[in-house]
Amino acid sequence: MYSIMVVEDNFPVRKGLIHNIKLHLPEFQVVGEASDGLSGKELALSLRPEILLTDIRLPGISGLKMIREIREVYTPQVVVISGYSEFEYAREALSLGVLAYLVKPIDEEELKSTLKHAASCICSAQTLQAPVPPWRPGPAGEHGGKGGSMQAYYVEQTIRYIHAHFAENLGLSDIAEALNISESYLGRIFKEQTSFTIHEYRTNYRIDQAARMLADPRYKIYEVAKGVGIENPRYFSNLFKQNMGVTPMEYRRALLSGQVDSP
C-alpha cells in the first residue's frame, strides 16, 4: 500500500481526484487532503506521505514553495497538477525534482499511469534502503558506516538527492558534502551497489525526465534541455541520442505517431 496526499484548493477537483484514486488504484491509500499550501505543508510533514499530488496555484503559499519547504525535511514523490500550462511553471516544478507535471483537466488514464510510475520509483528506492534506524545514520567519512546497511542508506540518500536536484549543476563533491561523507567513499559504494557512477546515474535520470517532457509537443527541444539542466541544446541532443539511440526530435515523432509508448 502506497500512501498519498492530495493538495488542491478546488473542492470538486480534489474530491474527484481522491474518488478516482480510491476507485481505480486500490494499492494507494489517501492519507490526507488539504486546500491550501500552508496546511498542505503542515499535514505532509506530519503524515509523511510517500506521494504528494498537488496543484501549483494554492492559497497561502504556492504549491512550488510548499514542495521546496517539504523537501527540506523529507523527499516524497511529487506529482504536480495545474490549469496553468506555461512552460515556466513546468520547468520550475521539474527543477524541484517532481516526478510529473499534469495539466487540467486531468486525464484519468494519465493520472493512473503516473501514480503507478511513482509507486515503481518508491519500490526501486526501497530495494536499496536497508532498515536502518533513523538515529544511527550520521557522518561516516572513510572510517565509519562500512556495513552493508549503512552503504545502502547512503546510496539511497544519493538517489533521492539526485532526483531532487537533477536539473542543477551539481557534482559528486556537492552530494558528498550534503551527506557529510568523502567523495571517494561515496563514489565507490554507489558504483558497487548500482553498477553506475553517480554521473552516469544522474545523466540517465535526466534523459528519462527529458523523454517525459518530449511526450508533450508544447515544449521546444531547447526548453526540454533547459528543463533537465542542460543549457546547450546541441549537447543535449547528442547526449539523448547516445542514451536512446535517436535524437530528441526523432523520439518525439515516434511518440506522436504511436511507434513507441509514452514514458
SEKOL-660242 format. One record per residue (C-alpha): residue number from 0; z, x, y. Coordinates in steps of 0.5 Angstrom, whole numbers. Layout:
BEGIN
  resi     up   east  north
   NUM      Z      X      Y
...
//
This chain:
BEGIN
  resi     up   east  north
     0      0      0      0
     1     -2      3      7
     2      2      1     13
     3     -2     -1     19
     4      0     -4     26
     5     -5     -8     31
     6     -4     -7     38
     7     -8    -12     42
     8     -7    -16     49
     9    -12    -22     47
    10     -7    -26     42
    11    -13    -30     39
    12    -17    -23     37
    13    -10    -20     35
    14     -8    -25     30
    15    -16    -26     28
    16    -15    -18     26
    17     -9    -19     22
    18    -11    -25     19
    19    -18    -21     16
    20    -13    -15     14
    21     -9    -20     10
    22    -14    -24      7
    23    -19    -18      5
    24    -15    -12      5
    25     -9    -13      0
    26     -8     -6      0
    27     -6     -6      7
    28      1     -8     10
    29      1    -10     17
    30      8     -8     19
    31      8    -10     26
    32      4    -12     32
    33      4    -11     40
    34      1    -14     46
    35      1     -8     51
    36      1     -1     51
    37      9      1     52
    38     11     -4     47
    39      6     -1     42
    40      8      6     43
    41     16      4     42
    42     14      0     36
    43      9      5     33
    44     15     11     34
    45     20      6     31
    46     16      4     25
    47     11     10     24
    48      5      6     21
    49      0     10     17
    50     -6      7     21
    51     -6      5     28
    52    -11     -1     30
    53    -11     -1     38
    54    -15     -4     44
    55    -16      1     49
    56    -15     -3     55
    57     -8     -5     55
    58     -3     -8     60
    59      3     -3     62
    60      0      4     59
    61     -8      4     57
    62     -9      5     49
    63    -11     12     50
    64     -5     14     54
    65     -1     11     48
    66     -5     14     43
    67     -3     21     47
    68      4     20     47
    69      5     17     40
    70      1     24     37
    71      6     28     41
    72     11     25     36
    73      7     24     29
    74      0     23     27
    75     -3     17     25
    76    -10     15     23
    77    -12     11     29
    78    -18      6     30
    79    -20      4     37
    80    -23     -2     39
    81    -25     -4     45
    82    -30     -9     49
    83    -32     -3     53
    84    -38      1     50
    85    -39      6     55
    86    -39     13     52
    87    -33     16     57
    88    -28     11     53
    89    -31     13     46
    90    -31     21     48
    91    -24     21     50
    92    -22     17     44
    93    -26     22     40
    94    -22     28     43
    95    -16     25     41
    96    -18     25     34
    97    -19     18     33
    98    -22     16     26
    99    -27     11     29
   100    -29      7     35
   101    -31      0     34
   102    -34     -5     40
   103    -32    -12     40
   104    -34    -17     37
   105    -31    -13     31
   106    -36    -14     25
   107    -32    -16     19
   108    -35    -11     14
   109    -35     -5     19
   110    -27     -6     20
   111    -26     -7     13
   112    -30      0     11
   113    -27      3     17
   114    -20      2     15
   115    -22      4      7
   116    -24     10     10
   117    -17     11     14
   118    -14     10      7
   119    -18     15      4
   120    -16     20      9
   121     -9     19      8
   122    -10     20      1
   123    -13     26      2
   124     -8     29      6
   125     -2     26      1
   126     -5     31     -4
   127     -4     37      0
   128      3     34      2
   129      9     36     -2
   130     15     32     -2
   131     19     37      3
   132     25     34      6
   133     24     34     14
   134     30     38     16
   135     27     44     11
   136     20     46     15
   137     22     51     20
   138     19     57     23
   139     16     61     17
   140     13     67     19
   141     10     72     14
   142     17     73     10
   143     19     65     10
   144     16     59      6
   145     12     62      1
   146     14     57     -4
   147      8     52     -6
   148     11     46     -3
   149     12     50      4
   150      5     52      3
   151      3     45      2
   152      7     43      8
   153      3     48     13
   154     -4     47     10
   155     -3     39     11
   156      0     40     18
   157     -6     45     20
   158    -11     39     17
   159     -7     34     22
   160     -7     39     28
   161    -15     40     27
   162    -16     32     26
   163    -12     31     33
   164    -16     37     37
   165    -22     38     33
   166    -26     37     40
   167    -22     42     44
   168    -24     49     44
   169    -18     52     39
   170    -18     57     34
   171    -13     60     29
   172     -9     63     34
   173     -8     56     37
   174     -6     53     31
   175     -1     58     28
   176      2     58     35
   177      3     51     34
   178      6     51     27
   179     10     58     29
   180      7     62     24
   181      3     68     23
   182     -5     68     24
   183     -6     72     17
   184     -1     68     13
   185     -4     61     15
   186    -11     63     14
   187     -9     66      7
   188     -6     60      5
   189    -11     55      8
   190    -16     58      4
   191    -12     59     -2
   192    -11     51     -2
   193    -17     48      0
   194    -23     54     -1
   195    -25     53      6
   196    -23     58     12
   197    -20     54     18
   198    -26     55     22
   199    -30     52     16
   200    -26     46     15
   201    -26     45     23
   202    -34     45     23
   203    -34     41     17
   204    -30     35     20
   205    -34     36     27
   206    -40     35     23
   207    -37     29     20
   208    -35     26     26
   209    -42     27     29
   210    -45     23     24
   211    -41     17     25
   212    -43     18     32
   213    -50     18     31
   214    -50     12     27
   215    -49      9     34
   216    -56      9     37
   217    -53      8     44
   218    -51     16     44
   219    -56     21     46
   220    -55     27     42
   221    -52     32     47
   222    -47     26     48
   223    -45     27     41
   224    -45     34     41
   225    -40     34     47
   226    -36     28     44
   227    -34     33     38
   228    -33     39     43
   229    -40     43     42
   230    -43     44     49
   231    -49     47     47
   232    -54     41     44
   233    -59     46     41
   234    -53     50     38
   235    -50     43     35
   236    -57     41     32
   237    -57     48     29
   238    -50     47     26
   239    -52     40     24
   240    -58     42     20
   241    -54     48     17
   242    -49     43     14
   243    -53     36     13
   244    -60     39     11
   245    -63     35     17
   246    -63     35     25
   247    -59     30     28
   248    -65     26     30
   249    -68     26     23
   250    -61     24     21
   251    -61     18     26
   252    -68     16     24
   253    -66     16     16
   254    -59     12     18
   255    -63      7     22
   256    -69      6     17
   257    -64      5     12
   258    -65     11      8
   259    -58     13      8
   260    -52      9      8
   261    -48     10     14
   262    -42     15     14
//
